[in-house]
């Protein structure tokens, strides 16, 4: 049995599995219900049959079914071999009735082999004010299936979760029919209708409520190439949707980008993956930071601060500064290219993984340049973490600072201490988030922003209560 941290994944060889949601029931503990969503390649449901819950307990294909509830537990059966080829993922979700998941002790998601009953994986879930969440997901990869620990909460409740996956829930629900269990809104008492409504001219963008803030106009974005400007505009809206799910649509923060440039990252740089990540993160800074600028670092054996990333300079910034460290070929060093103005000599950055050095340098910068808003560090790496003790020391000390560290793994290769911070005691607040993805280019912008921003709002609340933030 594999114990998973948030964002970690494990292969699933069993043709059929049971997903078991467990918690400690008791007086004052909200009731919890498990449900599942069958998702296509676009991360959306295909029809009303793709929602499995207690009033619609069996998918039309028979591949997913509600397996029954007990005190402190609910479960779903998933026959992976019976899922059609157009089902890319099965999201394993839950809703809390009569309270929030922060009031549900001992919440965990276990994955069992349906035939042998062997426990394949376990994910202990932490939550705060969320009333709905995606606990984990089963997804196709290289001809097989894998299970990922997600832990994505929704302060907007089940309606927010459902909308995110393409469900339009009819608010004028009729009374539950014979045999239907009475429920508390917003949980639907019947299968919801599924459609993508087209807003009339002048209506707010999808995901927004009239009167809510919209995407911020950022200095310099009018100078971007047309295609890049369109992508940025849509992505800012998607960032806003993600923030709205956590009840913080008007959030302001300084955003810092950190990019791993160690030798193992070479392929991701050459394929344009890292440049794509940087462009997608610009939308986060453009929506959160008043000036739309990001401070940026690259690192390997040593850290190096890059010029600030301003939105209007994005194409040229990506060309000049998204570069891998010194690489080796056939036993000899490749000759260095002539540097352009502002570029870092990547030979000084090296090839090894020394995360603790860049963490320390970013901490020094934040202390030397205080701002009224909190700081969100977006840290991308492909793993190879080996300085576990030093990294832990830096991040434990940083828990008393107005900074949240969101680590994103580009692959699944040895993340060491970063995978353990969610359950690591001894800090007044949990100041570290981590998740890993197999292929970040296959994740939609909306899902990426949901995951990047999933823990930041709860840290904000905890940091204010602890007096770390004003």
MITI-15536 format. One line per field, with one value per residue (C-alpha): residue number from 1; residue in one letter; x, y, z. Coordinates in Angstrom, 2 decimals, padded with zeros to 5 digits, m for minus. Layout:
// residues N
resi = [NUM, ...]
resn = [A, ...]
px = [X, ...]
py = [Y, ...]
pz = [Z, ...]
This chain:
// residues 470
resi = [1, 2, 3, 4, 5, 6, 7, 8, 9, 10, 11, 12, 13, 14, 15, 16, 17, 18, 19, 20, 21, 22, 23, 24, 25, 26, 27, 28, 29, 30, 31, 32, 33, 34, 35, 36, 37, 38, 39, 40, 41, 42, 43, 44, 45, 46, 47, 48, 49, 50, 51, 52, 53, 54, 55, 56, 57, 58, 59, 60, 61, 62, 63, 64, 65, 66, 67, 68, 69, 70, 71, 72, 73, 74, 75, 76, 77, 78, 79, 80, 81, 82, 83, 84, 85, 86, 87, 88, 89, 90, 91, 92, 93, 94, 95, 96, 97, 98, 99, 100, 101, 102, 103, 104, 105, 106, 107, 108, 109, 110, 111, 112, 113, 114, 115, 116, 117, 118, 119, 120, 121, 122, 123, 124, 125, 126, 127, 128, 129, 130, 131, 132, 133, 134, 135, 136, 137, 138, 139, 140, 141, 142, 143, 144, 145, 146, 147, 148, 149, 150, 151, 152, 153, 154, 155, 156, 157, 158, 159, 160, 161, 162, 163, 164, 165, 166, 167, 168, 169, 170, 171, 172, 173, 174, 175, 176, 177, 178, 179, 180, 181, 182, 183, 184, 185, 186, 187, 188, 189, 190, 191, 192, 193, 194, 195, 196, 197, 198, 199, 200, 201, 202, 203, 204, 205, 206, 207, 208, 209, 210, 211, 212, 213, 214, 215, 216, 217, 218, 219, 220, 221, 222, 223, 224, 225, 226, 227, 228, 229, 230, 231, 232, 233, 234, 235, 236, 237, 238, 239, 240, 241, 242, 243, 244, 245, 246, 247, 248, 249, 250, 251, 252, 253, 254, 255, 256, 257, 258, 259, 260, 261, 262, 263, 264, 265, 266, 267, 268, 269, 270, 271, 272, 273, 274, 275, 276, 277, 278, 279, 280, 281, 282, 283, 284, 285, 286, 287, 288, 289, 290, 291, 292, 293, 294, 295, 296, 297, 298, 299, 300, 301, 302, 303, 304, 305, 306, 307, 308, 309, 310, 311, 312, 313, 314, 315, 316, 317, 318, 319, 320, 321, 322, 323, 324, 325, 326, 327, 328, 329, 330, 331, 332, 333, 334, 335, 336, 337, 338, 339, 340, 341, 342, 343, 344, 345, 346, 347, 348, 349, 350, 351, 352, 353, 354, 355, 356, 357, 358, 359, 360, 361, 362, 363, 364, 365, 366, 367, 368, 369, 370, 371, 372, 373, 374, 375, 376, 377, 378, 379, 380, 381, 382, 383, 384, 385, 386, 387, 388, 389, 390, 391, 392, 393, 394, 395, 396, 397, 398, 399, 400, 401, 402, 403, 404, 405, 406, 407, 408, 409, 410, 411, 412, 413, 414, 415, 416, 417, 418, 419, 420, 421, 422, 423, 424, 425, 426, 427, 428, 429, 430, 431, 432, 433, 434, 435, 436, 437, 438, 439, 440, 441, 442, 443, 444, 445, 446, 447, 448, 449, 450, 451, 452, 453, 454, 455, 456, 457, 458, 459, 460, 461, 462, 463, 464, 465, 466, 467, 468, 469, 470]
resn = [X, X, X, X, X, X, X, X, X, X, X, X, X, X, X, X, X, X, X, X, X, X, X, X, X, X, X, X, X, X, X, X, X, X, X, X, X, X, X, X, X, X, X, X, X, X, X, X, X, X, X, X, X, X, X, X, X, X, X, X, X, X, X, X, X, X, X, X, X, X, X, X, X, X, X, X, X, X, X, X, X, X, X, X, X, X, X, X, X, X, X, X, X, X, X, X, X, X, X, X, X, X, X, X, X, X, X, X, X, X, X, X, X, X, X, X, X, X, X, X, X, X, X, X, X, X, X, X, X, X, X, X, X, X, X, X, X, X, X, X, X, X, X, X, X, X, X, X, X, X, X, X, X, X, X, X, X, X, X, X, X, X, X, X, X, X, X, X, X, X, X, X, X, X, X, X, X, X, X, X, X, X, X, X, X, X, X, X, X, X, X, X, X, X, X, X, X, X, X, X, X, X, X, X, X, X, X, X, X, X, X, X, X, X, X, X, X, X, X, X, X, X, X, X, X, X, X, X, X, X, X, X, X, X, X, X, X, X, X, X, X, X, X, X, X, X, X, X, X, X, X, X, X, X, X, X, X, X, X, X, X, X, X, X, X, X, X, X, X, X, X, X, X, X, X, X, X, X, X, X, X, X, X, X, X, X, X, X, X, X, X, X, X, X, X, X, X, X, X, X, X, X, X, X, X, X, X, X, X, X, X, X, X, X, X, X, X, X, X, X, X, X, X, X, X, X, X, X, X, X, X, X, X, X, X, X, X, X, X, X, X, X, X, X, X, X, X, X, X, X, X, X, X, X, X, X, X, X, X, X, X, X, X, X, X, X, X, X, X, X, X, X, X, X, X, X, X, X, X, X, X, X, X, X, X, X, X, X, X, X, X, X, X, X, X, X, X, X, X, X, X, X, X, X, X, X, X, X, X, X, X, X, X, X, X, X, X, X, X, X, X, X, X, X, X, X, X, X, X, X, X, X, X, X, X, X, X, X, X, X, X, X, X, X, X, X, X, X, X, X, X, X, X, X, X, X, X, X, X, X, X, X, X, X, X, X, X, X, X, X]
px = [000.00, 001.29, 000.61, 000.30, 000.88, m001.09, m000.24, 001.50, 000.40, 000.70, 000.07, m003.10, m002.82, m006.16, m008.96, m011.53, m011.11, m013.17, m012.65, m013.46, m013.94, m013.46, m013.88, m014.57, m018.31, m019.65, m021.70, m021.35, m019.52, m021.12, m022.40, m020.25, m021.31, m019.11, m019.75, m017.91, m017.61, m016.60, m014.59, m013.59, m010.38, m011.31, m011.80, m015.57, m018.57, m020.27, m023.86, m026.02, m025.07, m021.54, m022.53, m022.79, m024.18, m026.72, m029.81, m028.17, m026.12, m025.05, m023.53, m025.36, m022.33, m022.22, m018.54, m019.00, m021.47, m022.23, m021.30, m023.17, m022.73, m022.02, m021.34, m018.07, m017.67, m018.93, m017.60, m017.66, m016.86, m014.96, m014.50, m011.60, m011.67, m015.31, m014.76, m015.05, m012.01, m013.53, m013.37, m009.98, m010.50, m012.78, m012.86, m013.60, m015.43, m017.28, m019.61, m020.17, m023.76, m024.32, m020.81, m017.36, m014.67, m012.59, m015.10, m014.64, m011.85, m009.84, m010.86, m009.03, m009.48, m008.42, m008.17, m008.73, m008.42, m012.06, m011.19, m008.63, m009.58, m005.90, m005.41, m003.47, m003.17, m004.20, m004.47, m005.11, m007.06, m006.77, m009.35, m010.69, m013.79, m014.50, m017.90, m017.00, m013.78, m012.09, m010.30, m008.49, m008.69, m008.15, m006.63, m005.27, m001.54, 000.49, m002.15, m002.82, m004.38, m002.94, m004.39, m003.52, m004.12, m005.76, m007.35, m008.85, m011.46, m014.32, m015.53, m018.33, m019.70, m020.86, m022.37, m018.91, m017.34, m020.05, m019.85, m016.10, m016.61, m019.31, m022.44, m025.21, m027.32, m030.96, m031.53, m035.33, m035.21, m038.44, m039.01, m037.23, m039.26, m040.28, m037.27, m035.06, m033.22, m033.89, m030.78, m029.59, m028.95, m026.79, m026.56, m028.90, m031.92, m031.99, m029.58, m028.70, m029.03, m025.80, m025.31, m022.99, m025.23, m024.29, m024.41, m026.32, m024.50, m023.29, m023.62, m020.72, m018.19, m018.83, m017.98, m018.68, m021.61, m022.87, m021.12, m018.11, m014.63, m013.35, m009.85, m007.51, m006.11, m002.35, 000.15, 001.85, m000.48, m001.69, 001.80, 001.65, 001.13, m002.58, m002.62, m000.65, m002.90, m006.00, m004.50, m003.61, m007.10, m008.76, m006.24, m006.79, m010.48, m009.68, m007.45, m010.36, m012.69, m010.23, m010.00, m013.79, m014.14, m012.24, m014.13, m011.17, m011.81, m010.24, m007.05, m003.82, m000.38, 003.19, 004.07, 007.58, 008.53, 011.31, 012.45, 014.65, 017.49, 019.36, 020.72, 017.74, 015.45, 017.10, 014.38, 011.61, 013.40, 014.07, 010.43, 009.19, 007.47, 009.17, 008.45, 004.80, 004.73, 006.19, 003.63, 000.76, 002.03, 002.11, m001.70, m001.48, 000.76, m001.32, m004.45, m002.96, m000.26, m001.19, 001.74, 001.49, 005.21, 006.89, 010.26, 011.97, 014.85, 016.54, 018.61, 020.64, 023.91, 023.51, 020.62, 020.49, 017.95, 016.49, 015.21, 011.63, 009.03, 006.76, 003.69, 004.49, 007.99, 006.82, 007.89, 011.39, 011.74, 010.95, 013.50, 016.27, 015.82, 014.10, 017.29, 018.66, 021.88, 025.27, 024.82, 027.30, 027.52, 029.73, 032.10, 032.86, 031.35, 029.36, 030.92, 029.04, 027.01, 027.66, 025.38, 022.88, 022.33, 020.66, 021.24, 022.70, 025.79, 024.20, 027.63, 027.59, 024.23, 025.56, 023.69, 022.96, 019.82, 020.38, 016.86, 017.77, 020.05, 017.37, 014.81, 017.21, 017.82, 014.09, 013.54, 016.29, 014.70, 011.26, 012.67, 014.65, 011.69, 008.57, 005.18, 001.69, 000.49, 001.50, 003.95, 003.14, 006.18, 005.52, 008.38, 008.72, 011.11, 011.43, 012.62, 015.90, 015.58, 018.43, 019.12, 016.12, 017.43, 018.57, 015.32, 013.26, 015.24, 014.68, 010.95, 010.34, 011.99, 009.97, 006.71, 006.88, 007.18, 004.39, 005.20, 003.44, 005.57, 003.72, 005.91, 004.90, 006.61, 007.13, 007.11, 007.33, 010.99, 012.12, 010.61, 011.74, 010.77, 008.51, 005.98, 005.86, 005.17, 001.38, 001.59, 004.71, 004.06, 005.95, 004.86, 002.21, 000.88, 001.30, 003.27, 004.08, 001.96, 003.07, 001.66, 003.27, 001.96, 003.10, 002.76, 001.85, 001.14, m001.81, m003.46, m005.97, m005.33, m008.35, m007.21, m003.66, m004.81, m007.19, m004.32, m001.71, m004.09, m005.77, m003.84, m002.93, m006.32, m006.37, m002.80, m003.91, m006.63, m004.32, m001.51, m003.86, m005.17, m001.58, m000.60, 001.90, m000.15, m001.84]
py = [000.00, 003.45, 006.51, 009.48, 013.16, 015.78, 015.73, 012.34, 009.45, 005.68, 003.18, 001.08, m002.42, m003.74, m003.86, m002.77, m000.67, 000.58, 004.19, 004.43, 007.76, 007.46, 009.95, 009.98, 010.43, 012.00, 014.77, 018.02, 016.36, 017.13, 014.24, 013.41, 011.96, 010.50, 011.07, 010.61, 012.44, 010.69, 013.14, 013.27, 014.55, 018.17, 017.54, 017.94, 015.64, 014.44, 014.09, 013.79, 010.08, 011.09, 012.17, 009.32, 010.05, 008.64, 009.59, 008.40, 005.55, 003.80, 005.03, 003.94, 001.88, 000.13, 001.07, 003.37, 002.87, 004.11, 001.15, 002.15, 004.17, 003.43, 005.54, 007.34, 005.99, 006.09, 004.31, 004.06, 001.12, 001.81, m000.91, 000.58, m002.12, m001.26, 002.47, 003.55, 004.98, 008.47, 008.54, 010.00, 010.50, 009.63, 012.38, 011.01, 013.77, 014.47, 017.03, 018.00, 018.47, 020.72, 022.14, 022.30, 019.71, 021.50, 020.08, 016.51, 014.74, 011.83, 012.39, 010.09, 008.46, 004.83, 002.90, m000.87, m003.70, m004.75, m008.44, m009.04, m006.18, m005.15, m001.48, 000.06, 003.67, 006.02, 009.81, 011.72, 014.84, 018.20, 020.94, 024.13, 026.04, 023.92, 022.21, 020.16, 018.66, 016.42, 013.88, 012.04, 010.99, 007.90, 008.81, 007.12, 007.18, 005.23, 002.59, 002.01, 003.75, 005.79, 007.27, 010.80, 012.39, 015.75, 017.31, 020.24, 022.00, 024.31, 026.98, 027.56, 024.11, 021.34, 023.84, 025.35, 021.94, 020.79, 023.95, 023.52, 020.19, 021.42, 020.75, 023.33, 022.63, 023.67, 025.92, 025.44, 021.82, 019.92, 017.98, 014.65, 011.86, 008.57, 006.71, 009.78, 010.80, 014.33, 016.47, 019.95, 022.33, 022.83, 019.06, 018.23, 016.07, 014.74, 014.43, 018.00, 019.22, 019.52, 022.29, 025.15, 028.24, 031.03, 034.38, 037.19, 040.25, 042.35, 039.53, 038.76, 036.14, 032.49, 031.80, 035.38, 036.85, 040.29, 042.89, 040.70, 041.96, 041.05, 040.44, 043.35, 045.28, 045.03, 047.64, 046.61, 043.79, 045.87, 045.45, 041.64, 039.68, 039.16, 035.41, 035.85, 038.74, 036.60, 033.74, 036.10, 037.61, 034.19, 032.95, 035.94, 035.12, 031.52, 032.68, 034.81, 031.79, 029.77, 032.53, 032.85, 029.20, 030.01, 033.24, 035.55, 037.05, 040.41, 038.92, 040.92, 039.34, 039.69, 036.74, 035.25, 032.66, 030.10, 027.82, 024.75, 024.86, 021.72, 019.29, 016.93, 019.78, 020.06, 018.22, 020.34, 023.52, 022.27, 021.22, 024.62, 023.20, 025.61, 028.61, 027.52, 027.28, 030.76, 032.22, 030.54, 031.90, 035.45, 035.39, 034.73, 037.75, 039.89, 039.14, 039.25, 041.92, 045.54, 046.16, 042.75, 042.10, 038.94, 038.68, 035.58, 033.26, 030.36, 027.80, 024.61, 024.38, 028.10, 030.54, 033.53, 036.31, 037.06, 040.46, 041.10, 039.68, 042.49, 041.49, 043.67, 042.16, 038.54, 037.27, 038.74, 037.73, 034.12, 034.16, 035.69, 034.14, 030.75, 028.77, 025.55, 025.35, 024.18, 020.82, 018.19, 016.27, 013.30, 013.90, 017.56, 020.90, 022.61, 025.97, 028.88, 031.10, 034.83, 036.49, 039.15, 042.16, 041.12, 037.40, 035.22, 033.17, 029.78, 028.22, 029.94, 028.31, 024.80, 021.50, 020.19, 020.52, 022.96, 024.17, 025.45, 028.12, 029.72, 029.43, 031.34, 033.99, 034.55, 034.83, 037.47, 039.42, 039.38, 040.64, 043.38, 044.49, 044.38, 045.06, 045.35, 042.22, 038.60, 036.89, 033.77, 031.83, 029.56, 027.05, 024.60, 021.65, 018.12, 016.72, 015.11, 016.67, 015.51, 018.40, 017.43, 018.65, 022.03, 022.59, 021.70, 024.14, 026.99, 026.36, 025.83, 029.19, 030.76, 029.73, 032.94, 035.08, 036.48, 034.04, 030.94, 028.47, 026.53, 023.79, 022.11, 018.91, 018.50, 014.71, 012.25, 011.98, 012.11, 015.19, 014.20, 016.54, 018.64, 015.79, 015.62, 019.22, 018.84, 016.47, 017.86, 019.30, 022.00, 025.08, 027.59, 027.59, 025.28, 027.55, 024.96, 023.42, 020.68, 018.68, 016.84, 016.24, 013.73, 016.13, 019.73, 020.51, 018.08, 019.88, 022.59, 026.14, 026.04, 022.85, 024.17, 027.43, 025.55, 023.42, 026.19, 028.36, 025.61, 026.07, 029.76, 031.06, 028.72, 029.78, 033.42, 032.82, 030.88, 033.43, 036.30, 034.43, 033.76, 037.42, 036.65, 038.80, 042.04]
pz = [000.00, m000.97, 001.20, m001.12, m000.48, m002.34, m006.04, m005.95, m008.14, m008.39, m011.23, m010.97, m012.42, m011.07, m013.67, m011.07, m007.92, m005.02, m003.86, m000.15, 001.58, 005.36, 008.22, 011.94, 012.40, 015.57, 017.12, 015.18, 012.26, 008.89, 006.81, 003.79, 000.44, m002.27, m005.97, m009.26, m012.57, m015.80, m017.88, m021.52, m023.06, m022.39, m018.69, m019.03, m018.68, m021.85, m020.66, m017.55, m017.33, m016.35, m012.83, m010.32, m006.85, m004.40, m006.45, m009.68, m008.24, m011.42, m014.66, m017.79, m018.85, m015.47, m015.18, m012.16, m009.34, m005.86, m003.63, m000.49, 002.66, 006.31, 009.38, 008.69, 005.19, 001.61, m001.45, m005.23, m007.51, m010.74, m013.35, m015.28, m017.96, m018.74, m019.29, m022.91, m024.71, m024.63, m020.80, m019.91, m016.17, m013.31, m010.67, m007.18, m005.35, m002.10, m000.54, 003.10, 004.25, 007.26, 007.58, 006.02, 005.48, 008.09, 010.59, 009.31, 011.24, 009.87, 006.27, 003.87, 000.47, 000.05, m003.21, m003.02, m005.51, m005.95, m006.36, m003.61, m001.31, m001.15, m000.30, m003.19, m002.04, 000.74, 000.74, 003.98, 003.05, 004.80, 004.25, 005.82, 004.70, 001.62, 001.30, m001.78, m003.02, m005.55, m003.40, m006.17, m009.77, m011.89, m015.25, m018.34, m018.98, m021.58, m022.13, m018.44, m015.47, m012.61, m009.42, m008.32, m004.91, m005.68, m002.57, m004.51, m002.38, m003.38, m000.97, m003.52, m002.71, m004.96, m007.40, m007.95, m008.38, m010.77, m012.87, m013.17, m014.95, m017.33, m015.29, m015.26, m012.17, m012.34, m009.34, m009.50, m008.41, m007.94, m004.76, m004.60, m006.14, m004.55, m003.23, m003.42, m000.31, 001.02, 000.75, 001.55, m001.38, m003.37, m003.77, m006.68, m005.85, m009.39, m012.26, m013.31, m016.85, m018.82, m021.29, m022.05, m022.02, m024.39, m022.56, m024.27, m025.49, m022.57, m020.04, m017.71, m018.82, m017.92, m014.29, m013.20, m011.35, m012.35, m010.20, m009.38, m010.37, m013.80, m015.14, m014.54, m017.48, m017.24, m018.37, m021.58, m022.62, m025.56, m027.06, m027.09, m030.31, m030.95, m030.20, m026.99, m025.92, m026.46, m024.44, m021.61, m021.50, m021.28, m018.73, m016.46, m016.48, m015.57, m012.69, m011.49, m011.64, m009.55, m006.94, m006.87, m005.92, m002.73, m002.05, m002.76, m006.22, m005.28, m003.89, m004.29, m004.02, m005.21, m007.47, m007.77, m010.39, m009.81, m012.65, m012.26, m014.82, m013.74, m016.32, m016.20, m017.28, m020.71, m022.61, m021.05, m022.14, m025.65, m026.17, m025.04, m021.95, m019.54, m021.76, m021.84, m018.04, m017.68, m020.09, m018.21, m014.87, m016.24, m016.06, m012.30, m011.78, m014.14, m012.10, m008.59, m008.75, m009.33, m011.68, m013.36, m012.94, m011.66, m010.00, m011.37, m010.51, m012.21, m010.32, m010.48, m008.54, m007.85, m008.03, m010.35, m010.35, m013.76, m014.90, m013.79, m016.16, m017.34, m019.32, m022.31, m022.59, m022.45, m025.93, m025.67, m021.99, m022.84, m025.67, m023.60, m020.17, m020.33, m020.80, m019.34, m017.33, m018.59, m020.33, m021.41, m024.65, m025.56, m022.65, m023.33, m022.48, m025.16, m026.02, m024.46, m026.72, m026.77, m024.21, m025.15, m022.84, m019.58, m020.03, m017.28, m018.03, m017.37, m016.79, m013.40, m012.62, m013.20, m013.42, m009.90, m007.72, m004.85, m004.09, m000.63, m002.12, m004.27, m001.44, 000.83, m001.84, m002.45, 001.33, 001.53, m001.33, 000.30, 003.62, 001.88, m000.26, 001.93, 000.33, 001.88, 000.07, 000.69, m001.66, m003.70, m004.94, m007.94, m007.95, m010.89, m010.83, m012.21, m008.89, m007.99, m004.52, m002.29, 000.12, 002.23, 005.58, 004.26, 002.33, 005.38, 007.54, 005.07, 004.65, 008.37, 009.08, 006.27, 007.96, 010.00, 006.86, 004.63, 001.83, 000.50, m001.45, m004.15, m005.63, m008.89, m009.98, m013.73, m013.73, m010.87, m009.91, m006.25, m004.63, m001.16, 001.65, m000.60, m000.66, 003.15, 004.14, 004.09, 007.05, 008.71, 012.22, 014.05, 012.07, 013.11, 009.55, 006.57, 004.23, 001.54, m001.21, m003.59, m006.46, m009.37, m012.88, m015.50, m018.42, m017.63, m021.28, m021.21, m018.28, m019.17, m018.03, m015.72, m013.99, m013.66, m012.05, m009.76, m008.50, m008.33, m006.29, m004.25, m000.96, m001.12, 000.15, 003.18, 004.04, 003.84, 006.42, 008.72, 008.38, 009.28, 012.31, 013.41, 012.98, 010.20, 007.83, 008.78]
